[in-house]
């Protein structure tokens, strides 16, 4: 039996221009965008490391899971009665993680640690890799979180008939943006799922340029809505459960998928 997505919901993807290693400034920007889209979306997604930018300055910029900034975002989600997601530089038990946080409207948290660390930027020398896939239960739908470089690894993201929406948050540079677009569409098609892809824009503290290209894609690989490139902005789409379910029923490719296990 194919997996049934239970409920429609509306998601906003916020293509932020991040202030380099400045938690307070980015937190204020996050609050601005949440207030702006609170009446339009039930879930608001921000980019990878949305409080700092893609920094390796782990000792100065990482925060604990109980830090006041985390509590602040939790309270904002509760205040506006919506979910907030994105990744944050995190330190826990002496280890640093690029951690995806999902702040539920009821105040609970769900998290995922980035599995594939971007060695070309020496991310693997500063952060510890996650060891487990995580599914996020939201409104009786299953969401699969992924962070930037994870997108290049289809086995890790393979839908084993257990999720409805793939959420990819990133700091994906302009120089490789064509790969970003093609990989997102491929993941949507092969996994028969919606994809919410949120990138940043602007220039970071290392001089790397980001042009965004954030988008929300349907289960056939069609772009539902896309952000303008080089512009800080939000985009919104409703993810329709019946449309996804009807397509999976008519084209049940999952029934012929290869079985496999992911080993640590």
Secondary structure, 3 states (H helix, E strand, C coil): CCCCCCCCEEEEEEECECCCCCHHHHHHHHHHHHHHHCCCCCEEECCCCCCCCCCCCHHHHCECCCCHHHHHHHHHHHHHCCEEEEEEEEEECCEEEEEEEEECCCCCEEEEECCCCCHHHCHHHCCCCCCCCCEEEECCEEEEEEEHHHHHCHHHHCCCCCCCEEEEECCCCHHHHHHHHHHHHHHHHHHCCEEEEECCEEECCCCCEEECCCEEECCCCCEEEECCCCCCEEEEEEECHHHHHHHHHHCCHHHHCCCCCCCC
